[in-house]
């Protein structure tokens, strides 16, 4: 479950007020678990209450985000089927169905369904949120921005509108603006929504990490884990902090904890890379092999780990043809900046640097300031002999300190050294 799952902030929180959220512990039900219990009580009172089944489906999908357990989506779909059996054309059920499509990464289908519902109910904030989500994941950034703006125009300062606007600000390269919006969202989070608060704090840490502010990111993540202990999103980002601090063994332990809680292929890939950095050659090799097997099993599903599989074949298995094959398959599904970056890198390792340059330029033209992409752009430009461009990209990548800056510095030193010797 990737970024889109995290973006599915509960719409009910839009009427929140600014107070400190209450920390959650495993000793008491989580916010989603409380909602599930409440919906089940309503169903027990009236088994013909289709709205109660909608509420159950919505709560189950929130639990999927809390736990990263996709089986909750299956249970949510079953609840929706019962809702539609009672009331075939109910709007809330159809709206929740779009939510589930997004959670399962069926973005094109979600977009079409959201457009239909938007025509029926043009002032529904939740539908505009889904239009923003689907368009972002497909790489349609202008309509995504328009949908997010509608959310804020219809209800200024609403929580789901703020978080979506923040994500778009990040994609457009305005990290300070994204941080400001996330801070506003945190202030709008109700006290009972500990997981929402933990997610927002994790995103704030992610933004600090993107700018190379390691200490600041660490503080936000400590807060997130206080609100929601063992939170898988926070564990993954804290592992990135430990990696930047060169505490590789600690990063491994955090990623093992995350993988135990959320055993997805992409999480195993991160663990394998951490094991490699920590010097665990045999363990890393075993983890990479297991990742490849898991990833291939889901390769043709909408919710897949194809981007990680591309980088595995390109950077670790050294099988460039396979990297390009997977990249072309994923590009047929979506054209977001992260897919364009993976495609560009697959082209690069196959020696197709002219087309790689075109694709990485398309990704960066959105405005995103991502260290990994900038590093890739620098290496691609270097392979084409574009030394000034390569130096600019590599310097930017190294300055952000967010993705293996030592690799960017090594390439940069080689580049400047060669320039001095000419």
Phi, psi and omega in degrees: 000123187252208190305320185299322179298323180290330182287348184282068177288140181300126180293331181299339181283356183295339180263024185290169176230158189279100171215166179286124179299153180275125178303142179257148174225159181294349181283344179230159183298145175285169177306316180293320179298322177296319179293322177298314180297318180296317179296319180296324177296320178295322179293321178298322179290322183214093181297349179261012181274096183296329179294328177293323177292324175298317179297321178295316179299317180296316180294322178295323178291327174293322178295327176300321179289319180301321189253343188064026179260108186288348178295338176294331176294322178297316178296323178295320178297322178296320177296320179295322178302321178292323177298313182291331177295330179274317181221097193298326187248024185291135187294316182299322178295316179296323179293317178294328176299320177297319177305315181292322177300319177295316179300329179268006177067026175269072193290319180296316178295319179298319180297315181296317179293321179295322178298318179297314181292327178296326177291325179287323185223079188289355179246021180273115184297319183300320180295320176298325176298320179290323175298319178296313182300310184296317180294322177301312184290336177270353179088015178266080193283328179294310176295330176296316179296320180297319180294317178296323179293323176299320179302316183283332176289319182290322179215088184306135176079010180290145188301308181296329176293320179297316183291323178290319177298322179296317180297319178294321176302318179298314180299327181275003175092004180262077184291324178297318178295321178297318180296320179298317180293320178294324177296320176296320179296320179298319179293337180268002184277127182291155184302331184281347187263072183295323182289320175301316179297318179296321179295315181296317177299322178295321177292325176294321176296318178302318179295320177296319178299320181299334179260008178078016181267084191290314183296319180295318179299319181300320181296317180296322181290325175298321176295316181300317181287339173288317179291321185221084184304137178075014184296122191295323178295318180292322179299318180297318180286326177293327175297324177295321176300312181297325178295316178295331177278359182065025173266070191293323180296321178293322177299318179300315182297320178296319181286331172295318178298317179295318182293327176295323180280326184220090189275057178270155183300318182295329177289326177291324177299314178300320179296317180299318178296320179294319177300320179296316179295328180281358178088010179273071187305309183293318180293321179295316180299318179295318180294320178297318180297319178293321177301312182302316180299314181294319183293319180296327180295331182253009187303323183268002176274158177294315179271093187231181176239040186295325179295317176296323179295321177300311182290330175297311181293326183283318192253339186242310181278342181054051176237078188299324181298319178293322178301316182291322179299314179293320181297318179295323178295316182290325179297332177292340181269324190203156182231034177289167187297327182288325176289320177299321178297314180297320178296316179299319181292323177295320176297318181300312182290347174265007177080008181265066192284334176297311178290325177299318180298319179299317184287320180289328174296319178298320179295313184285340182295339177295331179116355185301141178245081183245124186300319181296316179295318180297321176298314178300317180299319179295316180294321179293315178298321179298319181294337179267001180080013179273079191292319181295317178295316180299316181298319180297313181294317182292323176297317178297316180297316181293325183291331182284336176056025187257344181215097175043059184299336181296328178293316178297319180294321179298314178297321181294318179296319177296321181293310181293326178295318179294324179295320180292331183275352183281000000 
